[in-house]
Amino acid sequence: MKETFGEYIKMHRINKGLTLTQLAAQLDLDSANLSKIENGKRDFDQKRLSKLAEVFDLSAKEVEEEYVSDLLAKQIYEMDCSTELLKVAEEKAEYRRTLKK
């Protein structure tokens, strides 16, 4: 998905028919903080990922992948990484996978 993790949360919240206040309560968050997360002004706390998956009836793996991909995308954007650098990084990641075997 192309949206930010905050937008991902908002989309699922709306689809589930929850208000900001209702979802915030289920996640043990202040609704103002959840609003900041949805609007990209604050990061989501990784410790709450499993609860978020539970509330939205999604797999924990799917939610974690959305979260991690957004963290990576944010760093790539902030560091203004080139496509070539990303290719090299993927090659290094693949190499690290082979070391585990």
Sequence and secondary structure as in RCSB ss.txt:
>XXXX:A:sequence
MKETFGEYIKMHRINKGLTLTQLAAQLDLDSANLSKIENGKRDFDQKRLSKLAEVFDLSAKEVEEEYVSDLLAKQ
IYEMDCSTELLKVAEEKAEYRRTLKK
>XXXX:A:secstr
  S HHHHHHHHHHHTT  HHHHHHHTT  HHHHHHHHTTSS   GGGHHHHHHHHT  HHHHHHHHHHHHHHHH
HHHHT  HHHHHHHHHHHHHHHHHH 
